[in-house]
Amino acid sequence: MTNSILEQLTHHRSIRHFENKSLSSEQVAQLVDAAQHASTSTFSQQYSIISVTDPETLKQIAKITGHGWMLNAGHYFVMIADQYRNLKIAQQNDADAYILHTTDKFLASTFDVAIATENIMVAAESMGLGGTIMGSVLNDPRKMIELLDLPELTFPLLGIALGYPKDKPELKPRLPKSAFHFSNHYNLGGNFQPELLQYDQLVSEYYKERSTNDRTETFTHHIVSELSRGHDVRSDLFAIIREQGLMLH
């Protein structure tokens, strides 16, 4: 029996080319509603969502991310780790807010953001839309904080560019399950090198045959390239997170 949800989940593609059409206010509300009903750590709902519609702010975010194509999206969300709202609740009720500054609560916020973000993407694709989740907002978090007037105990984690797909990219192959799905314990002694070699070949063929931006690439080469980006890439993240009053303990 066909399962439309599984079919959608296993055919996810990142969309970066959009039709020149904005999302309606009703569509945006539906996507926010989907996010709102995602699982949330201890029901504390430790995230916020900012719809960025101001053209100048969008241009600044495009500059931060290095991805000008986002300006053609039908809508842009920024997903915020947020303990500020719960801080206000604590202050209004004379409660000890110490825990909101801990690493535990920052991680809880990131979990909430990630789960809500995926709900938005799944909902968007079910509506015939497509998009890309953008961690590149972290290229300059101080500027993002300034642009969005973010208070203490908040931090911008992800952007989401959404819209009507202008094309349908080929489906990118994923790792073989034996390389990441284990039973009962981490498979330290497993030899997944043969599968990895096969996967490298599969990825190489994918990039060669891709209709746009074809290139010579394997998964192994991709990982090594990521590791060689340098020690100074986003090296100030920890300091900025702590400047926001997060992960102090």
Beta strands, then each sheet from edge to edge (+ up, - down):
strand 1: 47-51
strand 2: 75-82
strand 3: 130-134
strand 4: 154-163
sheet 1: 1+ 2- 4+ 3-
end
